[in-house]
Amino acid sequence: MKRYEVRQNIPDEVSKNLAKYPELIQKLLFYRGISDGESAERFLNPNFETDLHNPFLLPNMQEAVERILFAIKENQKITIYSDYDADGIPAAVALNDFFRKVGFENFDVFLRTFADIFC
């Protein structure tokens, strides 16, 4: 049987540092390792030019980008295959919007649902 534990309370010093935020937000920030106002502000209101991780640090990202660009250039059919969850839907939307923005139309979207998996 799985054992559940209650998370520790936020230390008073951290609560003071994050006082401008509601208690729930303070807890969420603290549990993510954020304990000062500057880090909280950067996390909650990122500068998309400087505060995001370089996506090319992900394994095989360069190869994936090259393959997608080749498929676009050659007008090869692309299927965006995604699952129906909190990261799958936004990822499919981002690719869908990218393809439309660059004028590429030879693609479709397949969202795998719960029924596809278990029925």
Biopython code that builds the backbone (N, CA, C, O; Angstrom):
import numpy as np
from Bio.PDB.StructureBuilder import StructureBuilder

atoms = [
    (1, "MET", "N", (0.841, -1.177, 0.000)),
    (1, "MET", "CA", (0.000, 0.000, 0.000)),
    (1, "MET", "C", (0.889, 1.245, 0.000)),
    (1, "MET", "O", (1.914, 1.291, 0.681)),
    (2, "LYS", "N", (0.487, 2.234, -0.760)),
    (2, "LYS", "CA", (1.252, 3.460, -0.884)),
    (2, "LYS", "C", (1.153, 4.278, 0.401)),
    (2, "LYS", "O", (0.080, 4.395, 0.993)),
    (3, "ARG", "N", (2.278, 4.840, 0.823)),
    (3, "ARG", "CA", (2.305, 5.649, 2.033)),
    (3, "ARG", "C", (2.293, 7.132, 1.648)),
    (3, "ARG", "O", (3.113, 7.586, 0.849)),
    (4, "TYR", "N", (1.372, 7.856, 2.215)),
    (4, "TYR", "CA", (1.256, 9.275, 1.955)),
    (4, "TYR", "C", (1.771, 10.062, 3.155)),
    (4, "TYR", "O", (1.583, 9.665, 4.305)),
    (5, "GLU", "N", (2.414, 11.170, 2.869)),
    (5, "GLU", "CA", (2.928, 12.031, 3.924)),
    (5, "GLU", "C", (2.472, 13.459, 3.671)),
    (5, "GLU", "O", (2.348, 13.899, 2.528)),
    (6, "VAL", "N", (2.225, 14.175, 4.767)),
    (6, "VAL", "CA", (1.867, 15.582, 4.664)),
    (6, "VAL", "C", (3.155, 16.377, 4.485)),
    (6, "VAL", "O", (4.134, 16.154, 5.197)),
    (7, "ARG", "N", (3.148, 17.285, 3.551)),
    (7, "ARG", "CA", (4.343, 18.100, 3.308)),
    (7, "ARG", "C", (4.621, 19.014, 4.487)),
    (7, "ARG", "O", (3.725, 19.374, 5.251)),
    (8, "GLN", "N", (5.893, 19.378, 4.614)),
    (8, "GLN", "CA", (6.299, 20.265, 5.698)),
    (8, "GLN", "C", (5.699, 21.655, 5.515)),
    (8, "GLN", "O", (5.399, 22.069, 4.395)),
    (9, "ASN", "N", (5.528, 22.362, 6.615)),
    (9, "ASN", "CA", (5.045, 23.741, 6.561)),
    (9, "ASN", "C", (6.145, 24.640, 6.004)),
    (9, "ASN", "O", (7.332, 24.322, 6.078)),
    (10, "ILE", "N", (5.723, 25.757, 5.452)),
    (10, "ILE", "CA", (6.684, 26.719, 4.928)),
    (10, "ILE", "C", (7.366, 27.399, 6.112)),
    (10, "ILE", "O", (6.693, 27.857, 7.036)),
    (11, "PRO", "N", (8.695, 27.468, 6.090)),
    (11, "PRO", "CA", (9.389, 28.194, 7.160)),
    (11, "PRO", "C", (8.961, 29.668, 7.185)),
    (11, "PRO", "O", (8.644, 30.244, 6.145)),
    (12, "ASP", "N", (8.955, 30.266, 8.369)),
    (12, "ASP", "CA", (8.529, 31.660, 8.520)),
    (12, "ASP", "C", (9.313, 32.606, 7.615)),
    (12, "ASP", "O", (8.742, 33.534, 7.042)),
    (13, "GLU", "N", (10.607, 32.375, 7.486)),
    (13, "GLU", "CA", (11.450, 33.240, 6.657)),
    (13, "GLU", "C", (11.003, 33.200, 5.192)),
    (13, "GLU", "O", (10.948, 34.235, 4.528)),
    (14, "VAL", "N", (10.689, 32.018, 4.700)),
    (14, "VAL", "CA", (10.233, 31.876, 3.312)),
    (14, "VAL", "C", (8.870, 32.530, 3.156)),
    (14, "VAL", "O", (8.619, 33.223, 2.170)),
    (15, "SER", "N", (7.994, 32.313, 4.120)),
    (15, "SER", "CA", (6.668, 32.935, 4.077)),
    (15, "SER", "C", (6.783, 34.456, 4.034)),
    (15, "SER", "O", (6.020, 35.121, 3.334)),
    (16, "LYS", "N", (7.733, 35.002, 4.781)),
    (16, "LYS", "CA", (7.977, 36.453, 4.772)),
    (16, "LYS", "C", (8.458, 36.903, 3.390)),
    (16, "LYS", "O", (8.013, 37.928, 2.873)),
    (17, "ASN", "N", (9.372, 36.126, 2.799)),
    (17, "ASN", "CA", (9.912, 36.466, 1.476)),
    (17, "ASN", "C", (8.845, 36.431, 0.390)),
    (17, "ASN", "O", (8.924, 37.165, -0.595)),
    (18, "LEU", "N", (7.850, 35.575, 0.578)),
    (18, "LEU", "CA", (6.801, 35.399, -0.435)),
    (18, "LEU", "C", (5.474, 36.018, 0.007)),
    (18, "LEU", "O", (4.417, 35.645, -0.500)),
    (19, "ALA", "N", (5.524, 36.958, 0.946)),
    (19, "ALA", "CA", (4.314, 37.520, 1.571)),
    (19, "ALA", "C", (3.352, 38.168, 0.582)),
    (19, "ALA", "O", (2.157, 38.250, 0.868)),
    (20, "LYS", "N", (3.826, 38.626, -0.561)),
    (20, "LYS", "CA", (2.929, 39.289, -1.515)),
    (20, "LYS", "C", (2.010, 38.302, -2.249)),
    (20, "LYS", "O", (1.092, 38.715, -2.958)),
    (21, "TYR", "N", (2.261, 37.005, -2.076)),
    (21, "TYR", "CA", (1.462, 35.989, -2.747)),
    (21, "TYR", "C", (0.503, 35.325, -1.763)),
    (21, "TYR", "O", (0.797, 35.245, -0.571)),
    (22, "PRO", "N", (-0.650, 34.846, -2.255)),
    (22, "PRO", "CA", (-1.568, 34.109, -1.382)),
    (22, "PRO", "C", (-0.883, 32.857, -0.813)),
    (22, "PRO", "O", (0.101, 32.370, -1.369)),
    (23, "GLU", "N", (-1.408, 32.356, 0.280)),
    (23, "GLU", "CA", (-0.795, 31.224, 0.982)),
    (23, "GLU", "C", (-0.622, 30.005, 0.079)),
    (23, "GLU", "O", (0.425, 29.358, 0.112)),
    (24, "LEU", "N", (-1.617, 29.688, -0.714)),
    (24, "LEU", "CA", (-1.524, 28.526, -1.601)),
    (24, "LEU", "C", (-0.370, 28.687, -2.596)),
    (24, "LEU", "O", (0.386, 27.744, -2.831)),
    (25, "ILE", "N", (-0.237, 29.877, -3.176)),
    (25, "ILE", "CA", (0.850, 30.127, -4.129)),
    (25, "ILE", "C", (2.195, 30.028, -3.415)),
    (25, "ILE", "O", (3.152, 29.480, -3.962)),
    (26, "GLN", "N", (2.267, 30.555, -2.196)),
    (26, "GLN", "CA", (3.502, 30.440, -1.413)),
    (26, "GLN", "C", (3.897, 28.979, -1.254)),
    (26, "GLN", "O", (5.062, 28.622, -1.429)),
    (27, "LYS", "N", (2.922, 28.133, -0.920)),
    (27, "LYS", "CA", (3.210, 26.708, -0.735)),
    (27, "LYS", "C", (3.676, 26.074, -2.034)),
    (27, "LYS", "O", (4.661, 25.335, -2.050)),
    (28, "LEU", "N", (2.979, 26.358, -3.113)),
    (28, "LEU", "CA", (3.359, 25.772, -4.407)),
    (28, "LEU", "C", (4.764, 26.207, -4.810)),
    (28, "LEU", "O", (5.550, 25.399, -5.304)),
    (29, "LEU", "N", (5.077, 27.471, -4.601)),
    (29, "LEU", "CA", (6.424, 27.956, -4.917)),
    (29, "LEU", "C", (7.463, 27.268, -4.040)),
    (29, "LEU", "O", (8.485, 26.797, -4.540)),
    (30, "PHE", "N", (7.209, 27.207, -2.747)),
    (30, "PHE", "CA", (8.147, 26.590, -1.815)),
    (30, "PHE", "C", (8.398, 25.127, -2.172)),
    (30, "PHE", "O", (9.541, 24.670, -2.153)),
    (31, "TYR", "N", (7.341, 24.396, -2.494)),
    (31, "TYR", "CA", (7.492, 22.978, -2.824)),
    (31, "TYR", "C", (8.223, 22.778, -4.156)),
    (31, "TYR", "O", (8.695, 21.679, -4.444)),
    (32, "ARG", "N", (8.318, 23.835, -4.964)),
    (32, "ARG", "CA", (9.110, 23.785, -6.195)),
    (32, "ARG", "C", (10.540, 24.251, -5.957)),
    (32, "ARG", "O", (11.333, 24.326, -6.896)),
    (33, "GLY", "N", (10.872, 24.562, -4.707)),
    (33, "GLY", "CA", (12.225, 24.984, -4.386)),
    (33, "GLY", "C", (12.444, 26.475, -4.502)),
    (33, "GLY", "O", (13.586, 26.935, -4.486)),
    (34, "ILE", "N", (11.369, 27.239, -4.618)),
    (34, "ILE", "CA", (11.464, 28.695, -4.751)),
    (34, "ILE", "C", (11.169, 29.318, -3.390)),
    (34, "ILE", "O", (10.097, 29.111, -2.821)),
    (35, "SER", "N", (12.128, 30.080, -2.877)),
    (35, "SER", "CA", (11.959, 30.596, -1.518)),
    (35, "SER", "C", (12.201, 32.095, -1.391)),
    (35, "SER", "O", (12.198, 32.621, -0.278)),
    (36, "ASP", "N", (12.410, 32.797, -2.505)),
    (36, "ASP", "CA", (12.604, 34.247, -2.416)),
    (36, "ASP", "C", (11.756, 34.943, -3.481)),
    (36, "ASP", "O", (11.362, 34.344, -4.482)),
    (37, "GLY", "N", (11.491, 36.214, -3.236)),
    (37, "GLY", "CA", (10.610, 36.983, -4.109)),
    (37, "GLY", "C", (11.103, 37.115, -5.535)),
    (37, "GLY", "O", (10.311, 37.062, -6.477)),
    (38, "GLU", "N", (12.407, 37.288, -5.702)),
    (38, "GLU", "CA", (12.962, 37.453, -7.055)),
    (38, "GLU", "C", (12.776, 36.179, -7.889)),
    (38, "GLU", "O", (12.367, 36.244, -9.048)),
    (39, "SER", "N", (13.076, 35.037, -7.297)),
    (39, "SER", "CA", (12.896, 33.761, -8.010)),
    (39, "SER", "C", (11.421, 33.496, -8.290)),
    (39, "SER", "O", (11.069, 32.971, -9.346)),
    (40, "ALA", "N", (10.566, 33.859, -7.346)),
    (40, "ALA", "CA", (9.121, 33.680, -7.534)),
    (40, "ALA", "C", (8.632, 34.520, -8.697)),
    (40, "ALA", "O", (7.872, 34.041, -9.539)),
    (41, "GLU", "N", (9.063, 35.764, -8.746)),
    (41, "GLU", "CA", (8.646, 36.654, -9.823)),
    (41, "GLU", "C", (9.114, 36.131, -11.172)),
    (41, "GLU", "O", (8.360, 36.160, -12.145)),
    (42, "ARG", "N", (10.358, 35.649, -11.236)),
    (42, "ARG", "CA", (10.902, 35.100, -12.488)),
    (42, "ARG", "C", (10.126, 33.847, -12.908)),
    (42, "ARG", "O", (9.888, 33.629, -14.096)),
    (43, "PHE", "N", (9.734, 33.025, -11.926)),
    (43, "PHE", "CA", (8.981, 31.808, -12.232)),
    (43, "PHE", "C", (7.569, 32.133, -12.705)),
    (43, "PHE", "O", (7.092, 31.553, -13.680)),
    (44, "LEU", "N", (6.898, 33.056, -12.022)),
    (44, "LEU", "CA", (5.499, 33.369, -12.330)),
    (44, "LEU", "C", (5.340, 34.290, -13.531)),
    (44, "LEU", "O", (4.303, 34.264, -14.194)),
    (45, "ASN", "N", (6.344, 35.096, -13.821)),
    (45, "ASN", "CA", (6.291, 36.041, -14.940)),
    (45, "ASN", "C", (7.593, 35.970, -15.729)),
    (45, "ASN", "O", (8.375, 36.920, -15.718)),
    (46, "PRO", "N", (7.832, 34.858, -16.410)),
    (46, "PRO", "CA", (9.124, 34.684, -17.077)),
    (46, "PRO", "C", (9.306, 35.646, -18.250)),
    (46, "PRO", "O", (8.342, 36.050, -18.900)),
    (47, "ASN", "N", (10.540, 35.993, -18.497)),
    (47, "ASN", "CA", (10.921, 36.703, -19.702)),
    (47, "ASN", "C", (11.236, 35.602, -20.715)),
    (47, "ASN", "O", (12.205, 34.863, -20.545)),
    (48, "PHE", "N", (10.442, 35.493, -21.743)),
    (48, "PHE", "CA", (10.580, 34.373, -22.665)),
    (48, "PHE", "C", (11.854, 34.433, -23.506)),
    (48, "PHE", "O", (12.181, 33.469, -24.198)),
    (49, "GLU", "N", (12.567, 35.537, -23.454)),
    (49, "GLU", "CA", (13.851, 35.639, -24.149)),
    (49, "GLU", "C", (15.000, 35.114, -23.293)),
    (49, "GLU", "O", (15.977, 34.588, -23.827)),
    (50, "THR", "N", (14.894, 35.252, -21.958)),
    (50, "THR", "CA", (16.035, 34.936, -21.100)),
    (50, "THR", "C", (15.787, 33.856, -20.058)),
    (50, "THR", "O", (16.745, 33.254, -19.574)),
    (51, "ASP", "N", (14.538, 33.590, -19.695)),
    (51, "ASP", "CA", (14.256, 32.714, -18.552)),
    (51, "ASP", "C", (13.857, 31.288, -18.906)),
    (51, "ASP", "O", (13.563, 30.500, -18.006)),
    (52, "LEU", "N", (13.838, 30.936, -20.166)),
    (52, "LEU", "CA", (13.457, 29.583, -20.546)),
    (52, "LEU", "C", (14.695, 28.749, -20.851)),
    (52, "LEU", "O", (15.736, 29.275, -21.248)),
    (53, "HIS", "N", (14.563, 27.455, -20.660)),
    (53, "HIS", "CA", (15.670, 26.553, -20.975)),
    (53, "HIS", "C", (15.818, 26.418, -22.487)),
    (53, "HIS", "O", (14.843, 26.537, -23.229)),
    (54, "ASN", "N", (17.019, 26.175, -22.923)),
    (54, "ASN", "CA", (17.298, 25.967, -24.338)),
    (54, "ASN", "C", (16.713, 24.619, -24.759)),
    (54, "ASN", "O", (17.161, 23.590, -24.253)),
    (55, "PRO", "N", (15.729, 24.584, -25.665)),
    (55, "PRO", "CA", (15.113, 23.314, -26.057)),
    (55, "PRO", "C", (16.097, 22.366, -26.742)),
    (55, "PRO", "O", (15.861, 21.158, -26.783)),
    (56, "PHE", "N", (17.186, 22.895, -27.274)),
    (56, "PHE", "CA", (18.155, 22.040, -27.950)),
    (56, "PHE", "C", (19.017, 21.251, -26.972)),
    (56, "PHE", "O", (19.874, 20.475, -27.393)),
    (57, "LEU", "N", (18.800, 21.440, -25.672)),
    (57, "LEU", "CA", (19.457, 20.600, -24.676)),
    (57, "LEU", "C", (18.730, 19.264, -24.520)),
    (57, "LEU", "O", (19.275, 18.328, -23.934)),
    (58, "LEU", "N", (17.506, 19.169, -25.041)),
    (58, "LEU", "CA", (16.777, 17.893, -25.024)),
    (58, "LEU", "C", (17.442, 16.922, -25.992)),
    (58, "LEU", "O", (17.916, 17.326, -27.054)),
    (59, "PRO", "N", (17.477, 15.647, -25.629)),
    (59, "PRO", "CA", (18.102, 14.655, -26.520)),
    (59, "PRO", "C", (17.426, 14.621, -27.893)),
    (59, "PRO", "O", (16.199, 14.612, -27.985)),
    (60, "ASN", "N", (18.223, 14.603, -28.942)),
    (60, "ASN", "CA", (17.768, 14.444, -30.331)),
    (60, "ASN", "C", (16.931, 15.600, -30.871)),
    (60, "ASN", "O", (16.294, 15.457, -31.915)),
    (61, "MET", "N", (16.919, 16.735, -30.187)),
    (61, "MET", "CA", (16.113, 17.867, -30.654)),
    (61, "MET", "C", (16.588, 18.358, -32.023)),
    (61, "MET", "O", (15.766, 18.644, -32.894)),
    (62, "GLN", "N", (17.887, 18.456, -32.218)),
    (62, "GLN", "CA", (18.414, 18.930, -33.504)),
    (62, "GLN", "C", (17.936, 18.025, -34.640)),
    (62, "GLN", "O", (17.509, 18.514, -35.686)),
    (63, "GLU", "N", (18.007, 16.719, -34.440)),
    (63, "GLU", "CA", (17.569, 15.763, -35.459)),
    (63, "GLU", "C", (16.068, 15.895, -35.724)),
    (63, "GLU", "O", (15.629, 15.822, -36.871)),
    (64, "ALA", "N", (15.285, 16.089, -34.664)),
    (64, "ALA", "CA", (13.830, 16.234, -34.824)),
    (64, "ALA", "C", (13.497, 17.481, -35.641)),
    (64, "ALA", "O", (12.655, 17.436, -36.538)),
    (65, "VAL", "N", (14.152, 18.579, -35.330)),
    (65, "VAL", "CA", (13.917, 19.822, -36.064)),
    (65, "VAL", "C", (14.308, 19.651, -37.534)),
    (65, "VAL", "O", (13.567, 20.058, -38.428)),
    (66, "GLU", "N", (15.452, 19.059, -37.776)),
    (66, "GLU", "CA", (15.898, 18.848, -39.159)),
    (66, "GLU", "C", (14.908, 17.973, -39.925)),
    (66, "GLU", "O", (14.614, 18.227, -41.093)),
    (67, "ARG", "N", (14.394, 16.935, -39.249)),
    (67, "ARG", "CA", (13.443, 16.030, -39.918)),
    (67, "ARG", "C", (12.140, 16.745, -40.258)),
    (67, "ARG", "O", (11.590, 16.560, -41.343)),
    (68, "ILE", "N", (11.649, 17.556, -39.334)),
    (68, "ILE", "CA", (10.407, 18.300, -39.584)),
    (68, "ILE", "C", (10.615, 19.302, -40.720)),
    (68, "ILE", "O", (9.763, 19.423, -41.600)),
    (69, "LEU", "N", (11.731, 20.015, -40.706)),
    (69, "LEU", "CA", (11.997, 20.985, -41.770)),
    (69, "LEU", "C", (12.144, 20.309, -43.131)),
    (69, "LEU", "O", (11.713, 20.854, -44.147)),
    (70, "PHE", "N", (12.755, 19.117, -43.151)),
    (70, "PHE", "CA", (12.872, 18.358, -44.396)),
    (70, "PHE", "C", (11.482, 17.952, -44.898)),
    (70, "PHE", "O", (11.188, 18.070, -46.088)),
    (71, "ALA", "N", (10.632, 17.473, -43.985)),
    (71, "ALA", "CA", (9.274, 17.061, -44.371)),
    (71, "ALA", "C", (8.484, 18.243, -44.920)),
    (71, "ALA", "O", (7.728, 18.090, -45.880)),
    (72, "ILE", "N", (8.649, 19.402, -44.330)),
    (72, "ILE", "CA", (7.962, 20.593, -44.832)),
    (72, "ILE", "C", (8.472, 20.939, -46.231)),
    (72, "ILE", "O", (7.687, 21.188, -47.147)),
    (73, "LYS", "N", (9.779, 20.951, -46.379)),
    (73, "LYS", "CA", (10.390, 21.290, -47.675)),
    (73, "LYS", "C", (9.926, 20.336, -48.777)),
    (73, "LYS", "O", (9.656, 20.766, -49.898)),
    (74, "GLU", "N", (9.832, 19.041, -48.460)),
    (74, "GLU", "CA", (9.443, 18.024, -49.438)),
    (74, "GLU", "C", (7.932, 17.797, -49.493)),
    (74, "GLU", "O", (7.462, 16.921, -50.219)),
    (75, "ASN", "N", (7.177, 18.576, -48.734)),
    (75, "ASN", "CA", (5.716, 18.455, -48.631)),
    (75, "ASN", "C", (5.278, 17.034, -48.271)),
    (75, "ASN", "O", (4.288, 16.529, -48.800)),
    (76, "GLN", "N", (6.014, 16.407, -47.381)),
    (76, "GLN", "CA", (5.658, 15.077, -46.901)),
    (76, "GLN", "C", (4.530, 15.191, -45.871)),
    (76, "GLN", "O", (4.448, 16.171, -45.131)),
    (77, "LYS", "N", (3.684, 14.199, -45.835)),
    (77, "LYS", "CA", (2.587, 14.172, -44.870)),
    (77, "LYS", "C", (3.153, 14.046, -43.456)),
    (77, "LYS", "O", (4.015, 13.207, -43.196)),
    (78, "ILE", "N", (2.660, 14.885, -42.549)),
    (78, "ILE", "CA", (3.042, 14.832, -41.138)),
    (78, "ILE", "C", (1.785, 14.594, -40.313)),
    (78, "ILE", "O", (0.776, 15.273, -40.498)),
    (79, "THR", "N", (1.848, 13.640, -39.415)),
    (79, "THR", "CA", (0.764, 13.424, -38.458)),
    (79, "THR", "C", (1.276, 13.807, -37.075)),
    (79, "THR", "O", (2.285, 13.286, -36.600)),
    (80, "ILE", "N", (0.565, 14.717, -36.448)),
    (80, "ILE", "CA", (0.854, 15.089, -35.065)),
    (80, "ILE", "C", (0.104, 14.080, -34.211)),
    (80, "ILE", "O", (-1.125, 14.100, -34.139)),
    (81, "TYR", "N", (0.853, 13.204, -33.569)),
    (81, "TYR", "CA", (0.263, 12.130, -32.766)),
    (81, "TYR", "C", (0.437, 12.525, -31.302)),
    (81, "TYR", "O", (1.560, 12.633, -30.809)),
    (82, "SER", "N", (-0.672, 12.739, -30.619)),
    (82, "SER", "CA", (-0.603, 13.241, -29.255)),
    (82, "SER", "C", (-1.620, 12.522, -28.380)),
    (82, "SER", "O", (-2.544, 11.876, -28.873)),
    (83, "ASP", "N", (-1.430, 12.649, -27.075)),
    (83, "ASP", "CA", (-2.414, 12.090, -26.167)),
    (83, "ASP", "C", (-3.247, 13.209, -25.566)),
    (83, "ASP", "O", (-2.893, 14.387, -25.618)),
    (84, "TYR", "N", (-4.355, 12.794, -25.001)),
    (84, "TYR", "CA", (-5.374, 13.721, -24.527)),
    (84, "TYR", "C", (-5.138, 14.010, -23.053)),
    (84, "TYR", "O", (-5.886, 13.543, -22.194)),
    (85, "ASP", "N", (-4.081, 14.792, -22.759)),
    (85, "ASP", "CA", (-3.799, 15.140, -21.369)),
    (85, "ASP", "C", (-3.231, 16.553, -21.297)),
    (85, "ASP", "O", (-3.233, 17.290, -22.283)),
    (86, "ALA", "N", (-2.745, 16.915, -20.113)),
    (86, "ALA", "CA", (-2.359, 18.300, -19.840)),
    (86, "ALA", "C", (-1.154, 18.785, -20.646)),
    (86, "ALA", "O", (-1.010, 19.990, -20.853)),
    (87, "ASP", "N", (-0.295, 17.891, -21.102)),
    (87, "ASP", "CA", (0.817, 18.352, -21.944)),
    (87, "ASP", "C", (0.617, 17.943, -23.398)),
    (87, "ASP", "O", (1.160, 18.585, -24.297)),
    (88, "GLY", "N", (-0.145, 16.897, -23.640)),
    (88, "GLY", "CA", (-0.367, 16.439, -25.009)),
    (88, "GLY", "C", (-1.175, 17.411, -25.852)),
    (88, "GLY", "O", (-0.833, 17.677, -27.003)),
    (89, "ILE", "N", (-2.245, 17.937, -25.278)),
    (89, "ILE", "CA", (-3.088, 18.885, -26.023)),
    (89, "ILE", "C", (-2.308, 20.156, -26.370)),
    (89, "ILE", "O", (-2.281, 20.536, -27.540)),
    (90, "PRO", "N", (-1.670, 20.831, -25.399)),
    (90, "PRO", "CA", (-0.919, 22.044, -25.770)),
    (90, "PRO", "C", (0.204, 21.775, -26.775)),
    (90, "PRO", "O", (0.470, 22.613, -27.636)),
    (91, "ALA", "N", (0.861, 20.625, -26.679)),
    (91, "ALA", "CA", (1.925, 20.306, -27.632)),
    (91, "ALA", "C", (1.353, 20.172, -29.040)),
    (91, "ALA", "O", (1.940, 20.670, -30.001)),
    (92, "ALA", "N", (0.215, 19.500, -29.162)),
    (92, "ALA", "CA", (-0.419, 19.340, -30.475)),
    (92, "ALA", "C", (-0.866, 20.695, -31.029)),
    (92, "ALA", "O", (-0.733, 20.959, -32.224)),
    (93, "VAL", "N", (-1.392, 21.543, -30.160)),
    (93, "VAL", "CA", (-1.818, 22.881, -30.593)),
    (93, "VAL", "C", (-0.618, 23.697, -31.064)),
    (93, "VAL", "O", (-0.699, 24.388, -32.079)),
    (94, "ALA", "N", (0.492, 23.621, -30.334)),
    (94, "ALA", "CA", (1.686, 24.385, -30.714)),
    (94, "ALA", "C", (2.183, 23.963, -32.098)),
    (94, "ALA", "O", (2.502, 24.814, -32.929)),
    (95, "LEU", "N", (2.249, 22.648, -32.347)),
    (95, "LEU", "CA", (2.683, 22.187, -33.671)),
    (95, "LEU", "C", (1.676, 22.556, -34.747)),
    (95, "LEU", "O", (2.058, 22.989, -35.834)),
    (96, "ASN", "N", (0.389, 22.388, -34.452)),
    (96, "ASN", "CA", (-0.665, 22.764, -35.390)),
    (96, "ASN", "C", (-0.522, 24.239, -35.775)),
    (96, "ASN", "O", (-0.550, 24.585, -36.956)),
    (97, "ASP", "N", (-0.368, 25.097, -34.774)),
    (97, "ASP", "CA", (-0.255, 26.533, -35.042)),
    (97, "ASP", "C", (1.022, 26.872, -35.810)),
    (97, "ASP", "O", (1.014, 27.732, -36.691)),
    (98, "PHE", "N", (2.122, 26.187, -35.469)),
    (98, "PHE", "CA", (3.375, 26.413, -36.200)),
    (98, "PHE", "C", (3.204, 26.077, -37.675)),
    (98, "PHE", "O", (3.560, 26.877, -38.540)),
    (99, "PHE", "N", (2.654, 24.883, -37.970)),
    (99, "PHE", "CA", (2.494, 24.480, -39.366)),
    (99, "PHE", "C", (1.601, 25.462, -40.127)),
    (99, "PHE", "O", (1.897, 25.824, -41.266)),
    (100, "ARG", "N", (0.526, 25.883, -39.501)),
    (100, "ARG", "CA", (-0.360, 26.853, -40.162)),
    (100, "ARG", "C", (0.351, 28.188, -40.400)),
    (100, "ARG", "O", (0.201, 28.804, -41.455)),
    (101, "LYS", "N", (1.120, 28.618, -39.411)),
    (101, "LYS", "CA", (1.813, 29.907, -39.520)),
    (101, "LYS", "C", (2.834, 29.912, -40.661)),
    (101, "LYS", "O", (3.009, 30.930, -41.330)),
    (102, "VAL", "N", (3.507, 28.781, -40.885)),
    (102, "VAL", "CA", (4.492, 28.717, -41.973)),
    (102, "VAL", "C", (3.850, 28.310, -43.299)),
    (102, "VAL", "O", (4.549, 28.152, -44.299)),
    (103, "GLY", "N", (2.528, 28.138, -43.316)),
    (103, "GLY", "CA", (1.821, 27.837, -44.552)),
    (103, "GLY", "C", (1.865, 26.380, -44.969)),
    (103, "GLY", "O", (1.581, 26.054, -46.121)),
    (104, "PHE", "N", (2.221, 25.493, -44.035)),
    (104, "PHE", "CA", (2.274, 24.059, -44.345)),
    (104, "PHE", "C", (0.914, 23.444, -44.047)),
    (104, "PHE", "O", (0.396, 23.579, -42.938)),
    (105, "GLU", "N", (0.333, 22.766, -45.042)),
    (105, "GLU", "CA", (-1.026, 22.230, -44.879)),
    (105, "GLU", "C", (-1.099, 20.710, -44.924)),
    (105, "GLU", "O", (-2.160, 20.147, -44.654)),
    (106, "ASN", "N", (-0.005, 20.030, -45.257)),
    (106, "ASN", "CA", (-0.030, 18.580, -45.427)),
    (106, "ASN", "C", (0.202, 17.877, -44.087)),
    (106, "ASN", "O", (1.162, 17.125, -43.917)),
    (107, "PHE", "N", (-0.700, 18.140, -43.147)),
    (107, "PHE", "CA", (-0.585, 17.508, -41.834)),
    (107, "PHE", "C", (-1.978, 17.245, -41.272)),
    (107, "PHE", "O", (-2.965, 17.862, -41.675)),
    (108, "ASP", "N", (-2.022, 16.323, -40.341)),
    (108, "ASP", "CA", (-3.251, 16.108, -39.583)),
    (108, "ASP", "C", (-2.873, 15.856, -38.122)),
    (108, "ASP", "O", (-1.699, 15.713, -37.777)),
    (109, "VAL", "N", (-3.894, 15.808, -37.285)),
    (109, "VAL", "CA", (-3.686, 15.645, -35.848)),
    (109, "VAL", "C", (-4.463, 14.428, -35.388)),
    (109, "VAL", "O", (-5.643, 14.272, -35.704)),
    (110, "PHE", "N", (-3.788, 13.564, -34.636)),
    (110, "PHE", "CA", (-4.445, 12.410, -34.031)),
    (110, "PHE", "C", (-4.256, 12.510, -32.516)),
    (110, "PHE", "O", (-3.131, 12.481, -32.017)),
    (111, "LEU", "N", (-5.367, 12.629, -31.796)),
    (111, "LEU", "CA", (-5.319, 12.662, -30.339)),
    (111, "LEU", "C", (-5.761, 11.305, -29.810)),
    (111, "LEU", "O", (-6.885, 10.863, -30.048)),
    (112, "ARG", "N", (-4.867, 10.664, -29.100)),
    (112, "ARG", "CA", (-5.171, 9.363, -28.512)),
    (112, "ARG", "C", (-5.943, 9.602, -27.223)),
    (112, "ARG", "O", (-5.465, 10.302, -26.329)),
    (113, "THR", "N", (-7.125, 9.027, -27.126)),
    (113, "THR", "CA", (-7.971, 9.215, -25.950)),
    (113, "THR", "C", (-7.894, 8.014, -25.022)),
    (113, "THR", "O", (-7.298, 6.991, -25.357)),
    (114, "PHE", "N", (-8.491, 8.147, -23.877)),
    (114, "PHE", "CA", (-8.591, 7.069, -22.914)),
    (114, "PHE", "C", (-9.212, 5.823, -23.574)),
    (114, "PHE", "O", (-8.767, 4.700, -23.336)),
    (115, "ALA", "N", (-10.225, 6.036, -24.390)),
    (115, "ALA", "CA", (-10.909, 4.922, -25.048)),
    (115, "ALA", "C", (-9.965, 4.190, -26.015)),
    (115, "ALA", "O", (-10.046, 2.970, -26.157)),
    (116, "ASP", "N", (-9.078, 4.935, -26.676)),
    (116, "ASP", "CA", (-8.115, 4.311, -27.593)),
    (116, "ASP", "C", (-7.179, 3.363, -26.861)),
    (116, "ASP", "O", (-6.721, 2.370, -27.426)),
    (117, "ILE", "N", (-6.899, 3.670, -25.613)),
    (117, "ILE", "CA", (-5.958, 2.895, -24.847)),
    (117, "ILE", "C", (-6.610, 1.671, -24.203)),
    (117, "ILE", "O", (-6.043, 0.578, -24.232)),
    (118, "PHE", "N", (-7.792, 1.849, -23.627)),
    (118, "PHE", "CA", (-8.389, 0.803, -22.779)),
    (118, "PHE", "C", (-9.615, 0.126, -23.363)),
    (118, "PHE", "O", (-10.103, -0.842, -22.779)),
    (119, "CYS", "N", (-10.126, 0.586, -24.473)),
    (119, "CYS", "CA", (-11.351, -0.036, -25.008)),
    (119, "CYS", "C", (-11.074, -0.775, -26.296)),
    (119, "CYS", "O", (-11.987, -1.356, -26.883)),
]
sb = StructureBuilder()
sb.init_structure("model")
sb.init_model(0)
sb.init_chain("A")
sb.init_seg("    ")
for serial, (resi, resn, name, xyz) in enumerate(atoms, 1):
    if name == "N":
        sb.init_residue(resn, " ", resi, " ")
    sb.init_atom(name, np.array(xyz, "f"), 0.0, 1.0, " ", f" {name:<3s}", serial, name[0])
structure = sb.get_structure()
